[in-house]
Amino acid sequence: MPDHENQQTRDEPVQQHSVEALETAIGKQVRTSRKRLNLTVAALAKQAQLSSGMLSKIENGQTSPSLATLTSLANALQIPVTSLFRGYEEQRDVTYIKAGEGLPIERRGSGAGHQYQLLGHTIGKPYNIEPYLITIDDEREVFPVFQHAGMELLYMLEGKLTYRHANKTYTLRPGDSLFFDAEASHGPDELQKLPCRYLSIIVSETTSI
């Protein structure tokens, strides 16, 4: 048997174990977060638009939930989707993502023409770091306004826009950056040159559960 086939055979049990460990970690995090909110399985399932049976399988690590399901659960539990990975025991000191393969994330204001891609996440740290690649490629009359805990850094890659933080606006061109307290309201104010692409890195303290 060729060496690459032997390597693939050796890697398969490791990959399977990794998937199972991730499913178990996500399930435990969902259960812990649900109990913290004093929600029953039925109540959380209803809020997340899932069946009770499916939620039970997720909590017991018996299935791999889709991104849409994880997003629905995170919204219902009032936590960032990245926090569902906190209990994953495998340490990931390096996250490598190829161009265009960031994890699509649904956030308020996202949708057609306004895309978020998660580029990594922290595990087992006293802080959360959420790096996003944000792409806006169509005009909108109303822009989302964000307000959350932590600090945020924007770094403009392409296009030109005006960004509002509290009662001030800043024009961002490629190479410009904006670092601010994210507890103040903030968000795009005016698109001046499309498409707009920029990095958004959010740092906040980990919420004790």
N, C-alpha and C positions, 0 to 999 in steps of 0.2 A: 504494500500500500504506500502511495506517495507520502512524503513527509507532511505536506500541507493538510492531507486528509487525516493523518494521525493527530496533528495539532488541533484540527477542528473537533475531532472526537474527544480529545482531552479537555477542550474548552467548554464543551456543551454542558457537563454537570456543573461546572463553576458558574456559567451563565444562568442555568436554571436555578441554582441556589441563590444567586444574586436577585433574580426576579422574585423568588418566593420571600426572601428577606425584605424586599421593598414592599411587597403586598402586605406582609405582616406588620411592618412599621406604619404604613398608611392606615391600616385597620385600627391599630392601637391608638393612633393620633386622633382618628375620627371619633372613636369611642370616648376617649378622654375629654375631647372638646365638647362632645354631646352631653356628657355627664356634668361638665362644668356649667353648662347652661340649663341643667335640670330638664333636659328634653328626653322624652321616650323615643324608642326606635321609630314608632309610628309617626310621632310628631315631626321628627327630623326628616323622615322619608317624605312626608307630605310637603314640607317646606322646600326640599331639594327636588321635588317632583320625581321621586324614585319609589319603587315598591319596597315594602318592608323586608321582603325576602332578599332583594338585591342589597339593601343596606346591611342586613345581617351578614351576608356573604362578604361584603367589603370589610366590615368590622372584624370578621374572623379570618381575614387574609386568604379567602378562598377564591378570589377573582381579581383580575387586573382592571380597575376602573379606567374608563376613558378620560381624556382631558376634559371633555364637556361635563362628565359626572363629577370629577374632582373640583371643577369650577363651581358647579351647583352646590356641592357640599360646603366648599369654603365660604361661599356667599351666605348660605343658611347658617353656618357656624360663626359668621362674622370674623373670619380670620383670613390672612393672605393665603393663597393656594400653596405657596412655598412652605408654609408652616406644617403642612401635612407630611412633609418629608423629614421632619426634625428627628424622628426616632429611628431613622435608617442607620443601622449599626455599621455598615461598611463605610469607612472613611474615604472621602473623595477630596484629596488635597488639590487635585487639578481637574478642571472641567474644560474639555476641548469641544468646541462646537464649530462645525464647518459653515462656510458662508451660506446664509439662507436657511439654516436648520435650527435656529433658535426656537424654543418652545412657545407656540402662540398662546397668549394669555388674554382672557376676556376681562377688561376693566371698564368702568363707567366711561362712556365716550368712545369706546373702541367699536369697531365694525367696519363696514365698507369704507375704504379710504383713510382709515385711522387704525394702524396695526401696532400691536405690542408683541415683542419677542423676548422671552426671558433667556438670559445668557448664562445663568448659573444661580447657585443658592448656597447658603451656609448651612452646616450641620453641626449640632452640638456646641454651638457658640453662645456666649452671653449677649450676642447682638445678631441682627438680621442685616444682610446685604443683598439687595435685589437690583442686579444690573439689567436694564432693558434697552433694546434697540427699538426706537419708535419711528414709524414711517407715516407721514401724512401726505397723501397724493391727490386729494380733491378739496374743493372749497366747501366751507361750512359756515352757515350764518351764525350758529350758536356753538361755542366751544365749551367743553367740559371744564369745570372748576374743581380743583382737587384741594384737599386739606387733610393731612394725616400726621402722625407722630414721626419724629426723626429729622434728619438732614438730607438734602437732595442736591446732587450735582448734575447739571446738564452740560453736554459738550456737543456743539453743532458740527455735523458732518457734511450736510448738503442742503441747499436751498437758503431761504431767508424768511425769518418770522419775527414778530414782536411777541414777547412773552411777559405776562403780567405776574407780579408777586406783590401781594397786598395792594397798596394804592399806587405802585410804580410800574412802569413798563420798560423793557429792555429789548433792543434790536439785536438779534443773534444771526451771525453769518458763519460760514465754515471756519472752524478754528476758535470761535468764541466760546466761552463757558459762563455758567451762572451757578453759584453755590449759595444755597439759602436754607432757612428754617422752614421745613415743610408744614409746620403747624399753621402758618399763615396761608390764606387762600392763594392759589396759583394755577396757571394754565396758559395755553396759547391764547393770544389776543387777536392777532392778525397774521394771515399768511401772505407774504409778499412775493415769494418765488417758490414754485413747486417743482419737483417734490421736495418735502422737508424731511430730513433724516437726522436724528440726534440720539446720543446716548443719555440715558437717565439712570443714575445710580442712587438708590435710596438706602440709607443706613439708619437703623433704629434699634432700640434695646429689645431683647427677646422678652416676650410676655410670659411670666411664670404661669404654669398650668397646674 
